[in-house]
Amino acid sequence: MRYPELIFVFICLVLIGYLVSLVFKFRKQKNVKPLIKGIIISVLIIAFSFIWFVPIYVGQKGEAPVCKFRFKAYSFESDDYGGYGTFNDLFFKIMPNEYGTMYFITEEGGWKEYFGLKTFEYQRGEAYFKNK
């Protein structure tokens, strides 16, 4: 597991602990409003953390693999030489150069491509070739 995914797992574990504490408070106080508010905020934080920290492989564009990451689609290369990116690439850069063992080559699309509102050209491996 790479560091970015570990960051996402850590955020999820903290939020699960927070939700458990909310449930115990709810059982004592019987007040639903803070429980619902905490659940909604936790779900939003988990969804954003997933988009921000976990790259999702979607297919190939020529020789380069394509992934969805940080509200954009990128073609990338990866290696297993132990590089884990810089602190800025992991947290702050909107368009990272290196993320863990991934090196982003070009941006293939923006937020519309990320959420599937606009299609962009890429292949999905064997299933793509069977349908042609």
ABEGO torsion letter per residue (X at the ends): XBAAAAAAAAAAAAAAAAAAAAAAAAAAAGBAAAAAAAAAAAAAAAAAAAAAABBBBAEBBEABBBBBBGGBBBBBBBBAAGBAEBAAAAAABABBABBEABBBABBABBAAAAAGABBBBBBAEAAAAAAX
